[in-house]
Amino acid sequence: MLCNLPCRIVLIAMNTVSLIVGLALLILGALMVWGQTVIQSLLNNFVTNLIHQYIKGSDGGQINELVTRILTSTSPVGLAVFILGAVCTGISIFGYCGACCNMKILLYIYAILVGALALAFLVTFSVYFSRKDEIGNKAVEMFETSVKNYQSMEANTLDSLVVGLISPPLQCCGVDGGSDFKNSPNFWKNDTYGGKTYTNIEYPVPCCKMNQNYAISDSTCPGQFDDNNSNYKNGCRGPLKELFLKYMDYVAYGLIGAFVLLLLVVLFTFLTICIDVI
């Protein structure tokens, strides 16, 4: 009879890798949900240019408040990452123990769990591709909510931060243009940005053209807005949806690759079971 030892060694190696990945996801998810201190240092590096521009001279309390708002918005994502890490870790333990101990029941459980995970991936990317346009519109709707609630860069609100982070790189203003802010009851006409105070501005500061460090490129903006110093005529609807779906496509293709890999793992596990399992 053939010996299944080589197959078990391969399974042990695969599950060692997946166990490490699962633990990494567990840690990352936990940090996103509960690790405010650690994430604060990362966020301060990630959005440091924007932070220094619009809360210049602010104390640490303001930055902590800002980071808390960001963490609140990312907590659901962090929880999803944490759960995925827990699932990956649990499945890997079944596979690792089943392969090490050559136990048929554990390998069957492992194969079923991996198959269920593969099915979940199949459903996820199938739904995405069948409702891709609708999902893209949801992202735009979320941004539209931030546009409606935008106050100013000085206000330190999460919605103001979202608009301030997204608009300059995409070279756009509002959802369909600067007119979105014309009748907005929340929009403040006075603002402070980069250590300068601006009064009676027509559109938000993020509608000005900025460099990669979120510094205003033309000093005449936001005192006055024109085609050369601002993006007030360009809405974010198209660029935002295109960019969002671009990265969602990467995620979907990754899920397809993971789905194929998981199917191969299931087949390989049953092969291991069928070869000389005692």
N, C-alpha and C positions, 0 to 999 in steps of 0.2 A: 504493500500500500504506500501511497505517496505521503510524505510528511508535510504537515501544514506549517511547520516552523518558519520557513521563509515568508509565507503570507502573514503570519502573526507578527514577525519582525517589522514588516512594512506597515501593518496596522498600528503597532506601537509607535513607530516613528511619526506617522501621520497624526495620531492622537496627541503625541507630545507637542507637536507644532500647534495643533488646534487648541490644546489646553493653554499654551502660552498666549495665543491670540485671545482666547476667551478671558483669561485673567487680565490681559491688557485692556480689553473692552470694559471689564468690570471696574477697573481702576479709573479709566477715563470717564465712564458714566457716573461713577461716584463723585469724582471731582467736579463734573459739570453740575451735579445736583447739590452736593453738600460742601465741596471744597472751595469756598469763596476766597480764602486767603491765597491759595495756589493759583486759582484762575485769575484773581485780581492782578497778580504779577504778570501773567501771560497777556491779559487784556491790555494792561498798561503799555506793554511793548507793542501789541498789535495795533492799537488805535492811539498810540502816543502822540502822533503828529496832529490828529484831529483834536485830541484832548487839550494839548498845549495851545492850540489855536483858539478854542472857544471857551476854555475855562482857565485861561492864563491868570496866574495870581491866586487861583482858588486854593483852598486848603484841602488836606487829605480827606476830610469828611465829605466834601462834595464829590470827590473821585470815588470814594467808597459807595456813596449813594448811587452814582452812575453805574458802577460795576454791579451793584445789587440789582438794579433794574435790568441790566443785560442778562444776569444770571437767572432772573425770574423768567425771562422770555425764552431762555435756552433750556430750562429745567425739563420740559417735556421731552426734548431731544435727548438730553442726558439720561433720563429715565429709560427711554427706548434703548439707548446704547447699553445701559446697565443690564436690562432684561436680556438683550441679545447676548451679552457676555456671559450671563448666568446660564442661559440655555446652552451656549457653546461649551462652557466649562462642564456642565452636567453631562452632556452627551459624550464629551471626550473622556470623562472618567469611566463611563460604561464601556466604551470601546477599549480604553487602555487596560482596565481590569479584565475584560473578557479575553483580550489577546494575551495578556500576561499569564492568566490562570487557565487559559484554554477552556473556558466555560461556555458551553453552547447557549444557555439561557441568556447570559449577559450579551453575547454577540447578537442574538435575535432581538433583544430589546434595543441594542445599539442600532441595528439596521432599521428597525421600525422608527426610531426617533430621527435618524438621519433622513429617512424617507419622508417623514412628516415635515421636517425642515425644508427639504427640497420642494415639497408641495406648496408650502407657504411662500417660498421664493417664486415659484411658478405663478401662483395667483397674484402676487405683488407686481411682477413685471408685466403680466398680461393685462391687469387692470390699468397700469400706467400707460401702456401703448394704446389701449382701447379708448382711454379718456385723457390723452396727452394734452389736447388743447384746453380742456376744462381745468386740468391741474395747473397749467400755465396761467390761466385766467385767475385762479385762486390766489396765486402768488401776487398778481397785479392787484387784486382786491385787498390783500393784506397791506400792500404798500399804499393803496388809496386811502385806507383807514389812517395810516400814519400821516399822509398828506393833509387829510381833513383835520387831524388833531395837532398838526404842527403849530408851534408857538414861536420859538426863536432858538438860536443856538445858545443864547445866554440862559434860557429857561431850564436847561438840563433835563428835559423830559425824554423818555425812551423814544417816542415818536419823532421828536426833533432830531435825535441822534440817528435814527434810521434814515431819515431824509438827508441828513448831513453826510452820512457815510456812503449812501448809494448814488445820489445825484451827481456829484462832481466826476467820479470815474466814468459814469455812463454818459456824461456831457448832456444832461437833461434837466428838466425843471417840472415838478409836479407830475401828474399822470398823463395829462394831455397838453401840458404847457403851463406857463406862468399864470394863465387866466384862472387856474384852479384855486389860486390864493386870493383872487380879487375880492370875492364876497365871503371869505372864510372868517367867521367870528373869532377864531382862535389865534389867527396870525397877528403877531405883534409887529407894529410898524417901526419900532425902535429895537436895536440889537447891538450887542458887543461881540466882536470877533477879532482874534489876533491882537488883542490889546487896544483896539480902536472902537469907538462908539459911533454908530450910525443912526440917524433919525429920519423919520418919515420915508422909509424905503418902500418901493413899490412892490418888490418881490423878495423872497427870502434870500439870505446870504448864500446858501448852497447853490442858487441858480447862477451865481457868478462863475466864470471859468477859473479853475484852480489847477495848480500843479500837483504832482504826485504826493507832495507833502501837505496837501490840503491848505496851501497858502494861496490867497487871491492873486491871480496873474496880472490883472489890470487894476491899478489903484482908483480908477474912475468908477468902479463897481464896488458896492451896491448903490453909490450915490446916484448913478443913472445906469440904465440898462439899454444895451444895443446888441446888434448881432456880433460885434467884434469882441466885446468884453464879457458876454454872458451867453447862457443857453436857454434864455427865458421862452423862446419860441419852440423849443424841442421837448416834447413829452417823453416820459420814461416808460410808457406802456410797451412799445415795441422792443427797445433795447433790453429792458428788464425781463420781459417774457422770454426773449431769445436767449439771454444769458442763463436764466434759471433752467430752461429746458435743456440747454447745452450740458449743464452739470448733472441734471437729472438723467439725461441719456447715459452719461458715464456710469451713474449708479445702476441704472437698469441693465446696461451691458455687463457690469460687474456681477449683478444678480444672475444673469443668464449663464455666465461663466461658472459661478458658484453652483448653480443648479446642475449643470453638466457634471461638474466635479463630484457633487454629492451623489448623483446617480451612479457614477463609477465606483464611489466608495461603497454604496449599497451592494452593487454587483460583486465587488471584491470581497466584501464581508461574507456574503452567501457562499462565495467560492471557498473562503477559508473554513466556513462551517461544514461544507460538504466534503472537505479533504481531511479525513482522519481526526475529526473532533471526538474526543472521548467523553 
